[in-house]
C-alpha cells in the first residue's frame, strides 16, 4: 500500500474539500444526466504523452510527467489531461499495492498545479476506497479541489479465467457519468473502455461535448470513429504512441511528437455538426458574412457533414441557426426516424417543418 491511507465514505467530506459523493464510486453534485448540455464556450485544451518513459519509482515517474505538465501549463490551458495511471505504470501487477487515496501524492501534485494555474486537470490514478481499488480519472477544478472522478467501467482481464481484472481493479458503474465544467460538458473513458461502444453511446445521450481518453496505448482509428459517430471532440492522453485531439467529424487536429510531448489547441464546445443535405450553401453564407469569426469546415468531404464552430465568443451556434436556418445532423436523422416509424406502422408520415424549409436539397441556393 502506498503511504496515504484509504479514505472511507464516512470520512470523505472531513478529509477533502470536494464536491463529490461516493455512491458505489465518485460522482459529482453537478454531474449532468440529460442530453441537453449547457451552452459550450471557447476553451484551450491540452494533453500530454508519456511516450513509454517510465521510471523505477512512483515518485520519479510522477516528477517526470509533472515536468511535462508544467510546460503545458505555461501555455495557459483551461484543461490538461494526463495518461492512464502514469505514475504507477510498470511497477508490479498488484493494483492494491500501487493504489492511493484521494489525498495521495499523485492527486496532490495535480491539485497544486491546478490551483496555481487556474486550470482543470484530469489526473488518472489507482484509487482505493471502501476497501476496493478502482482505475480512476480524478477531475481537479481551477481552485485545486476535486469535483469528481470517473471509475473505469471496463477494466481488462489479467487472468486467463476472467476472475481478476488489472491486478485487482473493481469495475466502475456502467452508468457512465458526465461532468459540467465552466466551458462545457465532458465525459471520460479509460483505455479498454474503447472496446465497449455502449459506453460511448451513453456519453452522447448524456450530452458530452468533449470525451477524454487516458490510456496505456495509442488507439488510432477507433477514437476517430467514435468522434464521428457521436459528433463530440475526443482528446486522448496515452502512455505509449501519440496523444491526439480529434474533432467532432473524426479529423485529427493535433498529435504529439517525440520532440513535442504535449499539445494545446483552442476549441469551442458551442459547435454544431450538420449535414449538407438542404444546407449546401450554408457554409459559404456563414463565411461570407462572418469570415474568420466563425470556423466552418468540412474535415471529410466524402461524409457530407460540416462543422460550424464560432471563434468570436460573441457569436453563438443558436444565433447562427436562427439566422441561416439549419439543423444538426442529429435533428436531421431524428426527423427521418419519426417518418420511418409512421410508415412502418402503416400510416402516412406527419408533415414536419424543418429550418431548411423548401430550399434545394442538394443544390446551391
Secondary structure, 3 states (H helix, E strand, C coil): CCCCCCCCHHHHHHHCCCCEEECCCEEECCCECCCCCCCCCEEEEEEECCCCCCCCCHHHHHHHHHHHHHHHHCCCCCEEECCCCCCCCCCCCCHHHHCECCCCHHHHHHHHHHHHHCCEEEEEEEEEECCEEEEEEEEECCCCCEEEEEECCCCCECCCCCCCECCCCCCCCCCCCEEEECCEEEEEEEHHHHHCHHHHHHHHHCCCCEEEEEECCCCCHHHHHHHHHHCCEEEEEECCCCCEEECCCCCEEEECECCECEEEEEEECCEEEEECCCCCCHHHHHHHHHHHHEEEECCCCCCCEEEEEECCCCCCHHHHHHHHCCCCHHHHHHHHHHHHHHHHCCCCCCCCCCCCCCCCCCCCC
